[in-house]
Amino acid sequence: MDQLTSAIALDLGTTSIKAALMDKKGNLQHIVSRPAPVIDNQQGRYESNALQYIEIAGKVIEECAARTSSKPPLGLCSQRSSFLIWNKASGKPATPLISWQDDRGASCCHRLQAEAGTIHELTGLRLTPYYFAPKLSILLKDHPTWRDKLIRQEWLAGTLDTFLIWRWTHGQHFVTDASMAARTLLMDVHKRQWSDTLCHLFDIPVTVLPAIRPSIRLNLPLDIGLTLQASIGDQSAALTGCLAGNHTEALVNLGTGGFVIRPIKMAQSASEGYLQTLVYQDKNQSIQFAIEGTLNSIAAALAPYPVQNCCSEDLATNTIFCLAEPSGLGAPYFRNDWGIYFSQSTAYLTPQQITALMLEAIIFRVARILEDFHMLSPLTRAYLSGGLSQLPCLQQGIAQCVTFPVFQLQQKETSLQGAAMLACELKTKFHREAQQITISRTNTGLLEKYQCWKKWLDTLLKN
């Protein structure tokens, strides 16, 4: 195994922390996983213990690295927007690790609604409390002395990757990579630097922010005996692990929520309403971009229904249309006023018939995003991943509503895969296991209903 190891990867997830070795053929070996510290959720505040998090990360890396006597390059991927403030002298956290799920930044977002267009133009993102900037802005507003400590550099603030790197380099490197910086709402993705305009809007001094580094070829020696060569956001790592930057393919992930994402060669204004994601910045300072459509809370919408019992023949059996995102429509619409909604009464329908309508809504939303992406630049195929993508009904429905092949990804741990690939600068053979979805039985009414659903949705959103 020693001669075959090309990289080691560490994934700082929300619910679990994982590490793995990657061999020369691109296969992950010796995956080690431990639960992340429990997140305390009270009245919209999501907090956990940052030191426990770093301790667990160290243990999974140690256990994984023990399987090889070599010192392979390390690739790190991290949950985006989770952050903390810590004491520079002692290294002890001054705050808990505040999760990306935390909504304490909502009042800041409300205050800045008039500037939402400027924020979107500079960042490619929408103004929401999930990101680092709104939450930090509220903390500094509520605790003026904290601002002074940060300005004097007695305290430091950063996302989880920044804290881990700072700890594992004995405080020598206060940095983040471009993909993580791009999800703070403080970085101008076009200039790839912190924006004075954005920092002014959020009332966050630019001088308190970490240095922005490329995502690869970091060459940072760590006190755990490894050299960090790549650091990247978890979704960017997953996209790299699935598509390896192929601009003619798209990834559809259907899990707790859903997203449809595809790499693009540069930021494009033609993708109005869609999120623009900075995937990573390479050693030559070149940026890999992607555009992204999102589906909100689809797992929660489907939870009460017998989804496993539905098949493609259950779809398009009536003329009722549905929306199935309980927390509001995601990108490109961003309409909180439309959650779960039916065009007609469903009082006379069976649970299975209602389930079919909910699944149709997900199929149609995914198909329309893919259709928009295909119009922007032709797609040759799409890949499905995530727990809900295992449902045959969703697989068959999506495959029938698009004009290009759809595949089901068989490989797991794509974030670890992508982080490892970037650690060795994509030199390892790209390894992807996928099975094309074969349409078992054509539902002739489904595509016709999809066309009608699009017109219905467009009319609905005009009201």
PAMIDO-92285 format. One record per residue: x, y, z of N, C-alpha, C in turn. Coordinates in steps of 0.02 Angstrom, whole numbers, padded with zeros to 5 digits, always signed. Last residue first. Layout:
<rs>
XYZXYZXYZ...
</rs>
This chain:
<rs>
-02379+01809-00512-02430+01837-00468-02401+01865-00404-02278+01747-00575-02292+01815-00596-02343+01849-00550-02278+01619-00531-02227+01663-00504-02236+01736-00526-02383+01562-00605-02387+01567-00533-02339+01619-00505-02328+01560-00735-02387+01601-00720-02394+01613-00645-02225+01468-00716-02210+01536-00738-02268+01583-00723-02299+01354-00679-02253+01385-00631-02237+01457-00652-02369+01327-00799-02405+01341-00737-02361+01377-00687-02264+01301-00886-02307+01358-00899-02346+01378-00837-02213+01185-00823-02171+01244-00832-02213+01307-00844-02321+01097-00834-02299+01119-00768-02256+01182-00773-02322+01070-00971-02378+01107-00941-02359+01135-00873-02204+00996-00980-02211+01057-01019-02268+01101-00991-02238+00889-00894-02182+00933-00878-02187+00999-00916-02338+00825-00965-02356+00860-00903-02301+00909-00882-02260+00773-01069-02313+00821-01085-02333+00860-01022-02180+00686-00996-02149+00742-01030-02200+00795-01048-02283+00597-00950-02240+00634-00904-02209+00695-00937-02354+00520-01040-02386+00580-01014-02341+00624-00972-02276+00410-01068-02285+00460-01121-02316+00524-01095-02159+00332-00993-02222+00362-00971-02235+00421-01018-02076+00187-01042-02089+00257-01056-02158+00278-01032-01986+00089-00938-02051+00093-00971-02069+00166-00980-01852+00103-00910-01882+00036-00911-01948+00035-00947-01716+00185-00965-01789+00195-00955-01823+00128-00964-01570+00167-00877-01608+00145-00935-01682+00152-00921-01442+00262-00823-01511+00245-00807-01548+00228-00872-01277+00201-00813-01328+00239-00849-01397+00214-00831-01178+00212-00671-01219+00167-00712-01274+00208-00747-01009+00241-00624-01077+00265-00636-01114+00216-00682-00864+00285-00548-00908+00228-00560-00979+00254-00567-00712+00357-00586-00784+00369-00576-00823+00307-00594-00559+00428-00566-00595+00365-00556-00668+00380-00542-00419+00490-00646-00487+00505-00624-00528+00441-00623-00257+00461-00587-00308+00441-00635-00378+00455-00607-00176+00602-00519-00199+00533-00512-00255+00520-00563-00165+00737-00539-00121+00694-00578-00141+00621-00574-00230+00834-00469-00269+00799-00521-00225+00754-00564-00143+00869-00365-00150+00913-00424-00182+00877-00483-00151+00799-00251-00098+00778-00298-00108+00812-00365-00257+00868-00196-00194+00866-00159-00136+00844-00203-00361+00843-00282-00330+00909-00284-00263+00910-00248-00390+00711-00244-00369+00725-00313-00334+00793-00318-00432+00731-00112-00371+00692-00126-00345+00706-00196-00549+00804-00134-00495+00834-00095-00429+00797-00107-00626+00710-00208-00604+00773-00238-00547+00805-00201-00643+00607-00112-00613+00594-00177-00585+00658-00208-00711+00671-00010-00644+00645+00003-00607+00633-00062-00828+00696-00085-00790+00752-00057-00719+00730-00041-00877+00569-00114-00849+00608-00169-00810+00670-00144-00923+00450-00049-00871+00493-00021-00837+00535-00075-00951+00324-00175-00970+00362-00116-00912+00408-00097-01006+00279-00340-00954+00292-00291-00981+00334-00233-01109+00276-00428-01103+00220-00382-01053+00235-00326-01222+00388-00497-01155+00378-00471-01155+00321-00420-01320+00360-00635-01320+00356-00562-01249+00343-00538-01347+00467-00776-01312+00412-00743-01321+00417-00667-01429+00508-00924-01425+00520-00853-01395+00457-00821-01408+00583-01088-01406+00526-01042-01398+00547-00969-01528+00712-01136-01461+00683-01137-01458+00627-01085-01646+00778-01120-01630+00755-01188-01561+00723-01193-01762+00742-00985-01706+00778-01015-01686+00744-01080-01862+00663-00936-01878+00733-00948-01820+00773-00976-01819+00535-00910-01868+00544-00963-01881+00617-00981-01732+00552-00802-01706+00526-00866-01754+00537-00923-01823+00590-00703-01773+00638-00728-01747+00616-00796-01896+00467-00689-01929+00530-00707-01880+00581-00736-01801+00373-00650-01837+00364-00712-01868+00430-00736-01759+00429-00526-01712+00414-00579-01747+00411-00647-01879+00435-00453-01844+00496-00470-01794+00485-00527-01907+00296-00447-01956+00343-00476-01922+00409-00496-01799+00239-00379-01808+00226-00450-01856+00275-00484-01700+00327-00268-01770+00310-00282-01779+00299-00358-01575+00374-00252-01581+00302-00256-01652+00280-00274-01581+00507-00229-01570+00487-00299-01573+00411-00308-01585+00522-00093-01649+00520-00129-01641+00499-00202-01443+00523-00062-01488+00471-00040-01552+00466-00078-01328+00563-00198-01368+00579-00139-01420+00526-00125-01331+00592-00378-01300+00568-00316-01345+00588-00258-01324+00579-00555-01365+00584-00495-01326+00557-00435-01261+00670-00692-01250+00618-00643-01292+00631-00581-01287+00696-00866-01296+00718-00797-01286+00658-00752-01212+00744-01024-01239+00695-00977-01247+00728-00909-01186+00851-01106-01183+00784-01136-01211+00730-01090-01254+01013-01132-01233+00961-01087-01233+00894-01124-01216+01169-01211-01242+01101-01215-01211+01053-01163-01255+01313-01120-01201+01278-01155-01218+01204-01154-01384+01361-01096-01326+01405-01087-01266+01378-01125-01463+01250-01115-01472+01307-01160-01413+01355-01156-01421+01174-01007-01410+01149-01074-01417+01204-01126-01469+01249-00901-01397+01241-00908-01379+01218-00979-01607+01233-00923-01577+01300-00926-01501+01295-00936-01615+01093-00904-01634+01122-00968-01604+01192-00976-01581+01083-00770-01538+01053-00820-01552+01081-00890-01694+01150-00718-01627+01177-00707-01578+01149-00759-01793+01062-00761-01792+01130-00786-01724+01163-00775-01763+00944-00692-01763+00945-00765-01759+01015-00793-01783+00986-00559-01717+00964-00581-01712+00969-00657-01922+01012-00564-01874+01065-00546-01804+01048-00569-01972+00886-00600-01981+00943-00646-01933+01000-00629-01938+00808-00488-01915+00790-00556-01917+00850-00602-02009+00876-00389-01936+00872-00386-01907+00856-00454-02140+00856-00433-02115+00924-00423-02039+00925-00421-02151+00716-00432-02154+00753-00496-02124+00822-00488-02152+00696-00295-02095+00673-00334-02093+00707-00402-02278+00749-00267-02218+00778-00236-02156+00758-00275-02360+00663-00341-02359+00734-00357-02297+00768-00328-02336+00543-00273-02317+00549-00343-02313+00622-00365-02395+00573-00149-02323+00560-00154-02299+00568-00226-02528+00575-00187-02496+00637-00165-02420+00631-00169-02543+00439-00213-02552+00487-00268-02522+00555-00250-02521+00385-00086-02475+00368-00141-02482+00417-00199-02629+00436-00013-02560+00456+00004-02511+00441-00052-02760+00478-00134-02729+00432-00086-02659+00458-00069-02868+00622-00147-02812+00580-00170-02787+00534-00114-02959+00714-00107-02986+00650-00131-02930+00602-00152-02888+00827-00075-02926+00793-00022-02949+00723-00043-02814+00913-00147-02792+00843-00148-02831+00800-00097-02861+01049-00251-02870+01012-00189-02847+00939-00198-02729+01111-00359-02799+01095-00344-02801+01057-00277-02596+01138-00355-02638+01181-00397-02712+01169-00386-02510+01143-00200-02544+01104-00252-02591+01149-00291-02358+01165-00113-02418+01195-00143-02445+01149-00198-02239+01208+00002-02276+01151-00026-02343+01177-00050-02209+01375-00036-02181+01315-00006-02212+01253-00038-02183+01534-00082-02211+01472-00109-02175+01413-00078-02117+01639-00027-02190+01640-00021-02222+01577-00051-01985+01637-00056-02005+01609+00009-02080+01605+00017-01903+01612-00195-01969+01636-00175-01991+01601-00111-01792+01590-00285-01786+01622-00219-01852+01654-00197-01762+01544-00417-01821+01584-00402-01816+01623-00337-01670+01452-00467-01657+01523-00479-01713+01570-00456-01644+01423-00291-01620+01454-00354-01650+01416-00414-01797+01371-00206-01727+01390-00210-01709+01421-00277-01951+01409-00131-01915+01389-00191-01844+01415-00190-01978+01360+00042-01978+01408-00013-01936+01384-00072-01975+01257+00130-01945+01320+00152-01941+01372+00096-02034+01149+00060-02069+01180+00116-02040+01246+00140-02056+01114-00097-02000+01141-00058-02028+01180+00001-02138+01069-00204-02122+01024-00147-02062+01048-00107-02282+01102-00300-02216+01125-00278-02200+01089-00213-02383+01030-00431-02360+01033-00362-02293+01070-00357-02538+01003-00520-02468+01021-00517-02448+01034-00444-02652+00884-00584-02633+00928-00528-02558+00940-00531-02701+00795-00674-02681+00861-00700-02663+00909-00644-02636+00625-00662-02689+00676-00656-02661+00743-00678-02528+00547-00682-02594+00514-00686-02651+00562-00675-02388+00572-00674-02429+00601-00728-02496+00564-00737-02331+00418-00601-02323+00488-00618-02371+00508-00674-02337+00284-00585-02381+00324-00542-02380+00398-00560-02239+00231-00663-02307+00226-00689-02357+00267-00647-02125+00241-00586-02135+00291-00638-02206+00290-00667-02180+00211-00416-02143+00194-00476-02161+00244-00530-02176+00211-00237-02194+00242-00300-02150+00217-00357-02133+00162-00118-02185+00123-00153-02203+00151-00221-02047+00251-00062-02019+00189-00087-02069+00148-00128-02127+00354-00013-02091+00364-00075-02064+00299-00105-02251+00382+00071-02222+00317+00054-02184+00319-00012-02218+00532+00172-02251+00496+00117-02214+00431+00099-02156+00620+00259-02218+00588+00280-02249+00539+00230-02035+00661+00183-02031+00617+00242-02098+00585+00262-02036+00754+00083-02054+00685+00065-02061+00640+00126-01995+00870+00147-02059+00870+00111-02083+00799+00098-01869+00835+00193-01922+00848+00242-01990+00846+00209-01803+00827+00070-01809+00767+00111-01864+00775+00163-01803+00958+00024-01846+00909-00010-01853+00845+00031-01750+01087+00058-01782+01043+00108-01826+00989+00077-01747+01166-00099-01745+01173-00027-01783+01119+00010-01636+01157-00231-01702+01136-00209-01700+01133-00132-01540+01263-00342-01551+01229-00278-01624+01212-00267-01410+01275-00464-01480+01282-00446-01494+01241-00384-01258+01349-00510-01293+01303-00465-01366+01323-00457-01105+01349-00601-01170+01379-00586-01213+01325-00552-00929+01371-00567-00987+01329-00581-01050+01370-00569-00755+01399-00608-00821+01420-00586-00872+01365-00600-00590+01407-00568-00639+01362-00595-00707+01381-00565-00465+01526-00605-00524+01509-00565-00567+01460-00603-00288+01537-00591-00348+01530-00632-00405+01504-00589-00170+01541-00522-00220+01591-00504-00282+01589-00549-00096+01431-00544-00084+01487-00589-00133+01544-00578-00147+01336-00458-00081+01364-00443-00064+01424-00486-00326+01378-00450-00268+01334-00459-00203+01371-00447-00466+01383-00349-00416+01424-00384-00353+01384-00390-00631+01312-00367-00565+01317-00337-00521+01362-00380-00766+01361-00383-00751+01292-00364-00682+01288-00332-00876+01479-00348-00805+01474-00363-00782+01405-00337-01036+01482-00414-00992+01452-00365-00921+01453-00389-01178+01573-00427-01114+01562-00459-01065+01540-00405-01349+01527-00433-01290+01543-00394-01228+01531-00436-01467+01602-00546-01430+01545-00521-01369+01569-00480-01512+01725-00587-01551+01689-00537-01515+01630-00509-01438+01711-00746-01474+01753-00698-01518+01711-00652-01329+01673-00828-01359+01626-00780-01399+01663-00726-01267+01768-00901-01325+01736-00932-01361+01689-00884-01152+01806-00842-01211+01844-00824-01274+01813-00852-01035+01693-00781-01078+01712-00838-01140+01748-00814-00867+01659-00747-00930+01684-00721-00972+01712-00779-00806+01523-00851-00799+01588-00818-00867+01609-00791-00833+01392-00883-00765+01417-00894-00753+01484-00861-00919+01289-00764-00919+01334-00821-00850+01365-00826-00990+01139-00697-00933+01184-00707-00944+01228-00768-01152+01131-00620-01108+01114-00676-01050+01162-00680-01278+01065-00515-01220+01108-00524-01179+01084-00583-01414+01063-00413-01392+01044-00480-01336+01092-00498-01464+01003-00253-01432+01053-00296-01414+01021-00362-01572+00987-00112-01548+00965-00177-01511+01021-00212-01570+00925+00056-01593+00973+00005-01569+00946-00062-01538+00795+00089-01579+00835+00133-01611+00892+00094-01523+00754-00080-01516+00729-00011-01563+00766+00035-01466+00744-00231-01532+00745-00199-01525+00712-00131-01372+00822-00351-01368+00791-00285-01436+00799-00250-01314+00812-00507-01377+00822-00472-01372+00785-00405-01195+00886-00611-01206+00843-00553-01272+00862-00520-01156+00884-00785-01188+00915-00727-01197+00863-00673-01038+00918-00919-01076+00873-00875-01103+00911-00815-00952+00994-00989-01011+00970-01026-01054+00923-00984-00839+01025-00918-00888+01078-00929-00950+01056-00966-00763+00938-00792-00789+00930-00859-00847+00979-00870-00703+00936-00665-00701+00997-00704-00728+00992-00775-00728+00810-00610-00659+00829-00626-00657+00889-00674-00847+00757-00565-00843+00779-00634-00773+00797-00657-00830+00710-00432-00880+00680-00478-00866+00695-00551-00732+00781-00368-00729+00709-00364-00777+00674-00412-00777+00911-00393-00714+00889-00423-00710+00813-00423-00891+00908-00313-00898+00920-00385-00835+00897-00421-00833+00889-00187-00878+00838-00214-00886+00846-00290-00762+01009-00174-00726+00945-00175-00769+00890-00206-00867+01098-00170-00819+01103-00225-00779+01038-00231-00924+01059-00050-00962+01050-00112-00916+01054-00173-00821+01093+00043-00843+01023+00033-00881+01012-00031-00686+01200-00010-00752+01189+00018-00778+01120+00000-00512+01160+00019-00568+01177-00025-00633+01166+00011-00340+01138-00002-00393+01154+00046-00450+01184+00006-00190+01046-00023-00253+01071-00051-00302+01084+00005-00077+01013+00048-00068+01037-00021-00132+01064-00051+00002+00999+00199-00062+01017+00168-00050+01046+00099+00098+00866+00249+00100+00931+00216+00034+00944+00181+00109+00789+00413+00090+00790+00343+00098+00861+00315+00129+00795+00550+00176+00757+00510+00159+00753+00436+00054+00879+00621+00032+00809+00623+00076+00766+00578+00092+01008+00599+00124+00974+00655+00100+00902+00664+00121+01032+00422+00078+01031+00481+00111+00992+00537+00178+01137+00293+00194+01082+00339+00151+01088+00402+00101+01179+00148+00103+01200+00218+00119+01140+00262+00075+01186+00006+00141+01169+00034+00150+01194+00106-00023+01218-00087-00014+01261-00028+00053+01249+00006-00077+01168-00208-00005+01183-00201+00007+01232-00143-00244+01245-00211-00196+01190-00218-00124+01216-00214-00316+01360-00195-00343+01299-00165-00293+01241-00167-00227+01511-00148-00254+01463-00197-00276+01400-00162-00282+01612-00006-00232+01574-00042-00265+01533-00098-00308+01758+00082-00338+01711+00034-00283+01679-00006-00286+01785+00256-00260+01791+00188-00293+01738+00144-00431+01826+00359-00371+01788+00342-00348+01801+00270-00480+01989+00422-00493+01928+00383-00429+01892+00366-00463+02110+00479-00470+02053+00525-00478+01987+00488-00462+02208+00383-00398+02189+00412-00403+02129+00459-00590+02241+00352-00556+02195+00306-00491+02169+00337-00713+02246+00476-00648+02272+00453-00612+02221+00410-00880+02248+00436-00827+02203+00458-00760+02229+00433-01005+02295+00389-00971+02327+00445-00920+02280+00478-01062+02254+00275-01072+02211+00333-01039+02239+00396-01020+02360+00191-01092+02345+00199-01105+02304+00262-00880+02349+00202-00914+02409+00226-00988+02395+00238-00859+02227+00140-00841+02234+00211-00874+02296+00240-00902+02261+00010-00939+02211+00049-00923+02217+00124-00802+02356-00024-00874+02372-00027-00914+02326+00016-00684+02287-00015-00695+02343+00031-00769+02361+00033-00673+02115-00027-00702+02175-00056-00713+02228-00003-00535+02005-00047-00586+02035-00003-00608+02102-00031-00522+01936-00214-00495+01967-00154-00552+01994-00111-00555+01906-00348-00526+01855-00304-00490+01887-00244-00624+01981-00436-00556+02003-00421-00518+01954-00377-00741+01907-00439-00711+01927-00502-00638+01948-00493-00784+01890-00311-00761+01830-00347-00729+01848-00413-00747+01974-00172-00765+01989-00242-00738+01931-00284-00801+01915-00015-00751+01913-00068-00781+01932-00135-00902+01907+00076-00855+01962+00084-00803+01964+00029-00980+01796+00080-01013+01859+00059-00967+01919+00068-00914+01676+00094-00922+01718+00153-00967+01778+00142-00877+01596-00010-00941+01582+00021-00952+01623+00085-00749+01629-00050-00803+01648-00095-00871+01636-00065-00670+01569+00045-00679+01641+00049-00738+01664+00007-00672+01439-00007-00704+01453+00058-00717+01528+00065-00602+01457-00126-00670+01429-00128-00707+01441-00063-00477+01510-00087-00524+01552-00126-00594+01524-00125-00439+01467+00085-00430+01462+00012-00485+01501-00023-00360+01557+00220-00415+01518+00193-00405+01513+00118-00249+01582+00361-00266+01582+00289-00332+01545+00278-00124+01604+00451-00194+01625+00460-00222+01636+00390+00006+01514+00508-00031+01528+00447-00104+01542+00463+00061+01492+00633+00104+01523+00582+00064+01546+00520+00001+01422+00735-00014+01493+00728+00027+01529+00676+00044+01290+00716+00066+01327+00775+00057+01402+00766-00024+01228+00617+00040+01260+00598+00067+01303+00655-00141+01184+00671-00093+01133+00651-00029+01161+00622-00210+01305+00695-00190+01262+00751-00135+01214+00731-00227+01351+00563-00192+01393+00612-00167+01351+00670-00305+01247+00510-00238+01261+00483-00197+01302+00532-00420+01262+00591-00382+01200+00592-00311+01212+00566-00463+01393+00558-00445+01376+00627-00402+01313+00629-00489+01379+00421-00439+01427+00444-00415+01410+00515-00593+01285+00420-00529+01269+00388-00473+01314+00414-00696+01358+00483-00668+01299+00515-00600+01280+00486-00664+01537+00466-00703+01476+00456-00664+01416+00482-00619+01658+00594-00613+01623+00531-00658+01563+00527-00535+01779+00690-00599+01751+00668-00589+01717+00601-00437+01813+00835-00442+01799+00764-00510+01769+00750-00376+01936+00953-00420+01881+00934-00418+01873+00859-00282+02030+00939-00279+01990+01000-00323+01928+00990-00286+02118+00835-00262+02050+00822-00246+02012+00886-00352+02234+00845-00285+02233+00875-00252+02164+00866-00471+02190+00787-00431+02241+00752-00360+02243+00779-00515+02102+00886-00498+02077+00819-00454+02127+00781-00537+02190+00992-00489+02136+01001-00468+02107+00933-00638+02270+00937-00574+02300+00954-00520+02246+00962-00741+02176+00924-00715+02210+00864-00645+02238+00878-00766+02149+01057-00739+02096+01014-00708+02126+00951-00828+02262+01104-00759+02250+01125-00726+02195+01084-00959+02254+01050-00911+02303+01023-00839+02289+01044-01064+02143+01020-01007+02142+01066-00953+02189+01039-01161+02162+00924-01183+02148+00992-01127+02151+01043-01081+02182+00812-01128+02234+00832-01149+02225+00904-01015+02062+00804-00976+02123+00816-01020+02181+00836-01123+01975+00778-01081+01966+00838-01043+02030+00855-01169+02026+00655-01212+02030+00714-01171+02022+00778-01058+01993+00573-01081+02063+00580-01123+02072+00642-01056+01855+00578-01002+01892+00610-01022+01965+00621-01175+01831+00505-01170+01809+00574-01115+01847+00611-01150+01888+00377-01206+01911+00418-01200+01892+00491-01026+01813+00339-01028+01885+00350-01088+01908+00392-01051+01671+00321-01008+01696+00374-01021+01770+00390-01221+01622+00277-01151+01637+00264-01117+01670+00324-01355+01607+00308-01311+01549+00312-01237+01567+00310-01438+01716+00289-01402+01712+00352-01353+01654+00356-01413+01783+00121-01448+01740+00168-01406+01735+00232-01411+01848-00032-01404+01871+00036-01446+01828+00083-01334+01740-00154-01391+01777-00127-01378+01795-00054-01185+01760-00256-01227+01727-00207-01286+01771-00187-01091+01825-00327-01126+01771-00362-01176+01735-00318-01026+01936-00274-01012+01870-00246-01040+01812-00286-01063+02052-00342-00994+02043-00322-00977+01972-00301-01201+02034-00366-01156+02050-00422-01083+02036-00404-01252+02015-00238-01255+01960-00287-01206+01973-00344-01228+02142-00184-01197+02083-00154-01196+02025-00203-01310+02220-00265-01238+02232-00265-01201+02171-00238-01435+02167-00229-01412+02164-00298-01337+02173-00303-01448+02196-00093-01444+02127-00114-01417+02120-00185-01467+02316-00033-01402+02305-00064-01393+02235-00092-01588+02310+00027-01582+02358-00027-01516+02349-00065-01562+02219+00132-01601+02198+00074-01594+02245+00015-01493+02238+00250-01456+02248+00188-01496+02229+00125-01578+02206+00354-01552+02275+00350-01522+02289+00281-01591+02068+00333-01650+02112+00325-01627+02185+00316-01463+02027+00367-01487+02018+00297-01548+02063+00284-01466+02055+00503-01418+02090+00460-01440+02085+00387-01563+01966+00545-01577+02038+00551-01528+02079+00509-01498+01842+00523-01559+01860+00486-01572+01935+00488-01391+01786+00589-01377+01841+00544-01438+01867+00506-01431+01675+00657-01428+01738+00695-01412+01798+00650-01448+01545+00611-01484+01600+00576-01480+01666+00612-01341+01409+00570-01361+01460+00619-01393+01520+00583-01283+01325+00480-01355+01322+00487-01384+01377+00531-01147+01338+00495-01177+01371+00436-01253+01372+00442-01118+01354+00673-01131+01316+00611-01159+01360+00556-00988+01405+00767-01055+01426+00746-01068+01397+00676-00905+01345+00897-00905+01339+00825-00977+01351+00803-00915+01472+01028-00922+01405+01002-00909+01404+00926-00782+01593+01057-00852+01576+01042-00855+01501+01027-00652+01590+01085-00692+01639+01122-00766+01629+01110-00544+01449+01096-00602+01482+01065-00634+01532+01113-00369+01469+01123-00433+01445+01148-00491+01483+01115-00246+01516+01093-00275+01469+01046-00343+01444+01067-00180+01613+01166-00192+01548+01197-00216+01495+01149-00167+01720+01072-00112+01701+01117-00120+01630+01144-00289+01732+01005-00227+01719+00968-00171+01694+01013-00442+01660+01037-00388+01700+01066-00322+01682+01032-00568+01656+00905-00525+01626+00956-00470+01675+00978-00726+01626+00833-00677+01676+00853-00635+01645+00908-00784+01524+00694-00777+01541+00765-00729+01599+00773-00896+01443+00575-00839+01484+00596-00838+01493+00671-00962+01382+00423-00956+01372+00495-00893+01406+00519-00941+01402+00284-00973+01455+00324-00976+01442+00399-00939+01233+00230-00931+01303+00215-00970+01346+00264-00842+01097+00282-00908+01127+00279-00899+01203+00272-00694+01061+00186-00727+01084+00247-00798+01108+00233-00554+00961+00146-00616+00994+00125-00657+01007+00188-00383+00941+00108-00433+00957+00159-00495+00985+00125-00256+00829+00069-00309+00872+00042-00363+00880+00094-00084+00801+00088-00150+00804+00119-00195+00851+00082+00033+00686+00014+00005+00753+00021-00066+00751+00049+00103+00551+00115+00068+00577+00055+00043+00648+00067+00226+00481+00172+00197+00545+00192+00161+00576+00132+00223+00304+00211+00242+00363+00171+00208+00425+00198+00170+00203+00280+00231+00231+00308+00255+00291+00268-00004+00185+00313+00050+00192+00264+00110+00223+00299-00095+00180+00412-00098+00125+00364-00044+00132+00310-00090+00294+00484-00054+00237+00512-00052+00178+00463-00178+00380+00426-00108+00385+00405-00066+00327+00431-00296+00346+00497-00291+00333+00425-00218+00332+00403-00267+00388+00627-00286+00319+00614-00278+00300+00541-00240+00524+00605-00189+00480+00633-00204+00407+00618-00364+00569+00558-00304+00574+00515-00250+00526+00540-00443+00547+00669-00459+00510+00607-00400+00512+00559-00379+00632+00764-00382+00559+00775-00397+00521+00710-00396+00761+00713-00329+00734+00722-00329+00659+00729-00535+00770+00720-00502+00773+00655-00432+00744+00659-00551+00770+00859-00577+00714+00820-00544+00712+00751-00492+00896+00887-00466+00834+00917-00488+00773+00877-00574+00985+00820-00505+00978+00798-00474+00914+00826-00692+00965+00896-00692+00953+00824-00620+00941+00799-00655+01007+01022-00673+00937+01012-00670+00919+00938-00641+01142+00989-00582+01103+01009-00595+01028+01003-00774+01181+00959-00722+01183+00907-00661+01141+00925-00928+01120+00991-00864+01131+01023-00808+01126+00972-01068+01210+00917-01034+01150+00941-00966+01170+00968-01231+01277+00875-01163+01284+00901-01135+01217+00924-01353+01369+00809-01323+01302+00800-01249+01308+00819-01500+01450+00846-01427+01452+00855-01400+01380+00853-01637+01437+00842-01602+01456+00781-01527+01462+00786-01664+01395+00975-01693+01456+00947-01652+01482+00887-01532+01290+00983-01581+01324+01025-01600+01390+00992-01438+01153+00964-01484+01196+00926-01536+01225+00973-01278+01094+00965-01332+01117+01009-01374+01167+00970-01209+00957+00887-01226+01027+00878-01286+01044+00923-01080+00850+00941-01152+00863+00938-01164+00938+00932-00936+00829+00837-00967+00848+00900-01040+00866+00891-00953+00697+00713-00932+00764+00733-00963+00780+00801-00911+00524+00718-00961+00578+00723-00928+00644+00743-00786+00465+00602-00811+00473+00671-00862+00529+00673-00707+00356+00489-00760+00405+00501-00779+00405+00575-00593+00311+00365-00605+00315+00437-00656+00370+00449-00554+00205+00233-00594+00263+00254-00608+00258+00329-00459+00128+00155-00454+00138+00227-00491+00201+00251-00457+00212-00004-00441+00154+00038-00443+00175+00112-00520+00258-00162-00511+00274-00091-00503+00210-00051-00435+00258-00318-00481+00225-00271-00466+00247-00200-00343+00303-00409-00398+00347-00393-00449+00316-00345-00234+00228-00429-00288+00218-00477-00348+00262-00461-00152+00252-00321-00132+00280-00386-00186+00273-00439-00268+00282-00183-00214+00248-00218-00201+00279-00286-00296+00381-00042-00314+00370-00112-00254+00337-00147-00361+00364+00123-00305+00364+00077-00330+00353+00006-00466+00471+00224-00455+00413+00181-00390+00421+00143-00579+00529+00352-00514+00530+00318-00508+00467+00276-00709+00632+00421-00685+00572+00386-00615+00584+00358-00836+00670+00530-00769+00689+00510-00735+00627+00482-01010+00718+00524-00956+00669+00531-00890+00698+00506-01095+00826+00513-01114+00772+00558-01060+00720+00568-01022+00914+00433-01065+00940+00485-01082+00887+00536-00847+00871+00396-00919+00876+00384-00957+00903+00443-00705+00883+00338-00733+00912+00399-00808+00924+00388-00607+00761+00275-00670+00794+00262-00701+00817+00328-00450+00733+00208-00487+00745+00270-00549+00786+00254-00344+00618+00121-00395+00670+00120-00430+00673+00188-00189+00585+00043-00233+00573+00100-00282+00632+00103-00118+00509-00104-00141+00566-00064-00181+00541-00005-00063+00393-00157-00049+00456-00192-00070+00517-00151+00005+00237-00122-00033+00293-00095-00014+00358-00130+00084+00134-00164+00026+00150-00205-00012+00211-00181+00182+00103-00075+00204+00127-00141+00145+00151-00183+00104+00060+00034+00145+00119+00039+00164+00148-00029+00042-00061+00000+00000+00000+00000+00043+00063+00000
</rs>
